Every structure is written in C-alpha cells, then in structure tokens.
C-alpha cells in the first residue's frame, strides 16, 4: 500500500500542477515553462536520491511530479504552433513515441542500472540528465524561441478566461476524452510503471530482469505504433476530409484491442508462456499508442489561445487515473494476501480494475460525437 501511495505522490503533484502549466504555456510560451519545470524536477530528483526518511522521499517525489508536469502539454502546444493541422497527429505521434522510449528506459535498462548503482545512484544519474536537459532548453537559439513566441496569440484577459471555462464545461467530447485518458493511462501506468514486474515475477516465477524485459514490450509496442497511428490518421483525414472521424475510428479500434489484452492477464495468470506474454504485452502497447489522437480531437475544437489549457484538462485526468488505480490494486493485493489467496488470485484477479478501466476507455472512444463548439 505504501509503495502504491509513493507512486501516486508523483502523479498527484503532476495533476495539481497541470492547470498552471496549461495557462502559463498559453500566456508566456511553452519554452519558458519547460525550462523552469525541468529545473524543479532536477531538484526533486536529487532530494529523492538523498532522502533518509519517508517524508523526504515524498517531498522529492512531489517536486519531481510538479516539475515534470511541464513537459508534455508545452510540447503539444509547440507542435500546435509550429505545424499545420493536417500534420499535427503525425508529429504528435512521433512526440509520444519518443516519450515512451523513456518508458522503455524506465523498465529493463533501469532495472539493470539499479542493480549496478543502487536506487540512489540511479536517481542521482537521472538528476544529472535532467540538469543537462534544462541547460539545453535554455541554449536553444533565440531565433527558435522567437519563432514560437511570434506565433502565440495575444492575451484576452478575464473575459476570455471565463469564455474558455464555459466552453470546457459544455464540451461533451472534452469530458469523454478526459474519461478515456483517466481509464487508459491509469490502467497502463499501473501495470507498466508499478505492478507489472511483481506480477510477472510472482506468477511466471522469473527474475526481475526477465520480468522487466517483458514489461518493456509495452513501451516498444507504443513506440512502434504511435507514429503509425498519427500518420494513418492524417492520411485518412486528407483523403476523406473528415479529421474527426478518422481519428475517432483509429482510437476506438486500437483501444478495443488494448482492452482485450487485459482478459488473459486477469483471468489466465501464469498460463501463458513467456513468449506469448511478450506478444500480448507488445499488443497492449500497440493498442495504447493511439491515445495522442484524443489530444488532437480536443485541440481541434478550440482556438489556439485555449489549446494548451484544453489539452491540459484532458492530461490532468490521465494523471489522476495514474495516481488512483495503482493504490487500489495495492489494496486488493494486500487483502488477497492476508486472506491466504493463491498467487494467481493475488497477482491476477487483483488487476481487474485495469480490465474495467480498459473497457471504459473503449466505450468513451466509441461515444465521441462529431459536434463542433459554437
């Protein structure tokens, strides 16, 4: 349970910082937000690496979450400003694939690094890398920063903020995409980011490195398909002239496949060979990889000056899902263990919230409607 809460501390801080990240990206530009947030994340990483108490560890995790909250939404904002609408899904898919490459580096290679350098040394090295990224962001040529700033719309004051809030509250698609993000990312991160390795080690009786390599297949599937899903959505959009329908169709089909992958994990724990498990988790990554199309659907419904705030609303829900589902699974695993349940029930059936979330994500994608904001 404590491990689940420790994982959630990152996501709670991430979600809490998202409204400010979206608004500040719209007001001051994404490059400034990214640089400042990377600096905060660097400090949090070093605090976590040096922590000698659970309180200090939580403080470090909170700072890491708040700092790294300023990466994805400013990145989407930059793509919005620098690329035409008919290329957004392709570029955003590549952006997401590169981001999930980091998730791959957070499984097997990080397990090897932790074995070699310990968890403190691993986080200290990550802090050094974040510091280098901060310097690189500030070192971007001034001409490039000006290019982004010049394409930012002017401010609109409180009246524009109230109008944007009114649009958010009445936008059915925004709430459906938010539900999709909550369910899909929450279930994916619960397994890929925390419980997948213990599940595979316990159910399949393998070592940490082999379990981490299996979980890494989710990230590899994501990396392979995210650019393809974006490219296909843009291609179908240009061919049919209906970007919404193309994106929703791909989102629904891939999310349906994602939901199906949870069935053998929950109901057939340990009955798959490791080879079959690799294929299943790779397919899970393929199915989860089209999530960026949800941001594209939201972005298209809003003017440029509100795009950052709108996508941050959907992103908040994804992070809330990632903070809510892992502790629930931790509680279920704890209760099943205390009740003397077999290993299959402890690490298999305890993952039923992930299956339920996958189905909810698929239903949300199916219910998206082709209505534009007035």
Residue pairs with C-beta under 8 A, 6 or more apart in sequence:
1 327
1 330
1 331
1 334
2 54
3 194
3 330
4 194
4 326
4 327
4 328
4 329
4 330
4 331
5 327
5 330
6 57
6 58
6 61
7 193
7 194
7 323
7 326
7 327
8 322
8 323
8 324
8 326
8 327
9 58
9 61
9 62
9 65
10 61
10 62
10 64
10 65
10 323
11 65
11 189
11 319
11 320
11 322
11 323
12 62
12 65
12 323
13 61
13 62
13 63
13 64
13 65
13 66
13 69
14 65
14 66
14 68
14 69
14 319
14 323
15 69
15 316
15 319
15 320
15 323
16 66
17 65
17 66
17 69
17 70
18 69
18 73
18 312
18 313
18 315
18 316
18 319
19 309
19 312
19 316
21 33
21 37
21 69
21 70
21 73
21 74
21 312
22 73
22 308
22 309
22 310
22 311
22 312
22 313
23 308
23 309
23 312
24 32
24 33
25 33
25 73
25 74
25 77
25 308
25 312
26 77
26 152
26 305
26 306
26 307
26 308
26 309
27 155
29 145
29 148
29 149
29 152
30 73
30 74
30 75
30 77
30 78
30 148
30 308
31 74
31 78
31 137
31 140
31 145
31 148
33 70
33 74
34 70
34 71
34 74
34 75
34 137
35 134
35 137
35 138
36 70
37 66
37 67
37 68
37 69
37 70
37 71
38 67
38 68
38 70
38 71
38 130
38 133
38 134
38 137
39 67
39 134
40 63
40 66
40 67
40 70
41 63
41 64
41 66
41 67
41 68
41 130
42 67
42 127
42 130
42 131
42 134
43 63
43 67
44 59
44 60
44 61
44 62
44 63
44 64
44 65
44 66
44 67
45 60
45 64
45 123
45 124
45 126
45 127
45 130
46 60
46 123
46 124
46 127
47 56
47 59
47 60
47 63
48 56
48 57
48 60
48 61
48 64
48 123
49 60
49 120
49 121
49 123
49 124
49 127
50 56
50 120
51 57
51 59
51 60
69 319
72 99
72 315
73 308
73 311
73 312
73 315
74 308
75 95
76 92
76 95
76 295
76 299
76 307
76 308
76 311
77 307
77 308
77 311
78 148
79 88
79 91
79 92
79 95
80 88
80 299
80 304
80 307
80 308
81 148
81 151
81 152
81 304
82 147
82 148
82 151
83 91
85 243
85 300
86 234
86 237
86 238
86 243
87 234
88 234
88 296
88 299
89 229
89 230
89 231
89 233
89 234
89 237
89 247
89 292
89 293
89 296
90 227
90 230
90 231
90 233
90 234
91 230
92 230
92 292
92 295
92 296
93 226
93 227
93 228
93 229
93 230
93 231
93 233
93 289
93 292
94 226
94 227
94 230
95 292
96 222
96 226
96 230
96 289
96 291
96 292
97 222
97 223
97 224
97 226
97 227
97 289
100 219
100 222
100 223
100 226
100 285
100 289
101 219
101 223
103 192
103 193
103 218
103 219
103 222
104 216
104 219
104 220
104 223
106 193
106 219
107 192
107 197
107 212
107 213
107 215
107 216
107 219
108 209
108 212
108 213
108 215
108 216
110 122
110 212
111 197
111 208
111 209
111 212
112 209
113 121
113 122
113 125
114 122
115 208
115 209
117 125
152 304
153 303
153 304
153 305
154 305
155 305
156 305
160 305
160 306
164 302
164 306
164 309
164 310
167 302
167 306
167 373
168 174
168 309
168 310
168 313
170 373
171 301
171 373
172 369
172 371
173 297
173 298
173 301
173 368
173 369
173 371
174 298
174 301
174 310
174 313
174 314
176 364
176 365
176 367
176 368
177 294
177 295
177 297
177 298
177 314
177 364
177 368
178 313
178 314
178 316
178 317
179 317
179 360
179 361
179 364
180 251
180 255
180 291
180 294
180 361
180 364
180 365
181 291
181 294
181 314
181 315
181 317
181 318
181 321
182 317
182 318
182 320
182 321
182 324
182 357
183 321
183 357
183 358
183 360
183 361
183 364
184 255
184 258
184 288
184 291
184 318
184 321
184 357
184 358
184 361
185 291
185 318
185 319
185 321
185 322
186 318
186 320
186 321
186 322
186 324
186 325
186 357
187 262
187 321
187 325
187 353
187 354
187 355
187 357
187 358
187 361
188 218
188 258
188 284
188 288
189 321
189 322
189 325
189 326
190 322
190 325
190 326
190 329
190 351
190 353
190 354
191 199
191 215
191 218
191 265
191 351
191 354
192 215
192 218
192 219
193 322
193 326
194 326
195 326
195 329
195 330
195 333
195 347
195 351
196 211
196 214
196 215
196 218
197 208
197 211
197 212
197 215
198 211
198 347
199 265
199 269
199 347
199 348
199 351
200 206
200 210
200 211
200 214
200 215
200 277
201 207
201 208
201 211
202 343
202 346
202 347
203 269
203 270
203 343
203 344
203 347
203 348
204 211
204 270
204 274
204 277
206 214
206 274
210 274
214 274
214 277
214 278
214 281
215 281
217 278
217 281
217 282
217 284
217 285
218 281
218 282
218 284
218 285
218 288
219 285
220 282
220 285
221 281
221 282
221 283
221 284
221 285
221 286
221 287
221 288
221 289
222 285
222 286
222 288
222 289
223 285
223 289
224 285
224 286
224 289
225 254
225 285
225 286
225 289
225 290
226 289
226 290
226 292
229 250
229 254
229 289
229 290
229 292
229 293
230 292
230 293
232 246
232 250
233 243
233 246
233 247
233 250
233 293
233 296
236 246
236 249
236 250
237 243
237 246
237 247
240 246
242 370
243 296
243 300
244 297
244 300
244 368
244 370
245 370
247 293
247 296
247 297
248 293
248 297
248 365
248 368
248 370
250 290
250 293
251 290
251 291
251 293
251 294
251 297
251 365
251 368
252 362
252 365
252 366
254 286
254 287
254 288
254 289
254 290
255 287
255 288
255 290
255 358
255 361
255 362
255 365
256 287
256 362
257 283
257 286
257 287
258 284
258 287
258 288
258 358
258 361
258 362
259 287
259 355
259 358
259 359
259 361
259 362
260 287
261 280
261 281
261 283
261 284
261 287
261 358
262 284
262 351
262 354
262 355
262 358
263 355
264 271
264 272
264 280
265 280
265 348
265 351
265 354
265 355
266 348
266 349
266 351
266 352
266 354
266 355
267 348
267 349
268 348
269 343
269 344
269 347
269 348
269 349
270 343
270 344
270 348
272 280
291 318
294 314
294 365
295 311
295 314
295 315
297 368
298 310
298 311
298 313
298 314
299 307
299 310
299 311
301 310
301 372
301 373
302 310
302 373
321 357
325 353
325 354
325 357
328 353
329 350
329 351
329 353
329 354
332 350
332 352
332 353
333 346
333 347
333 350
336 345
336 346
336 349
336 350
337 346
